[in-house]
């Protein structure tokens, strides 16, 4: 399957641990890599935040404090542009229930 277009609930809960984590791109990217690895992402996401994702996240923070959906749009755009896929269905979002 393709990389999910919507922010997976599992990852949203990881990003939403505390106010300090919300503003930390490095931690959010680490959680993204963990999620992708857990769900069989190929090829593996890079350990370092790709420049296009980091720039998009920093722009979002300049415009508003945090917006998980916009953050995920940047991750999804990067994944699509670089041929990433998930081999296992990610956990459902509340919208799926």
Buried (B, 14 or more C-beta within 10 A) or exposed (E): EEBBEBBBBBBBEBBEEEEEBBEBBEBBBBBBBBBBEBBBBEEEBEEEBBEBBBEBBEEBBEEEEBEBEBBBBBBBBBBEEEEBBBEEEBBEBEEEE
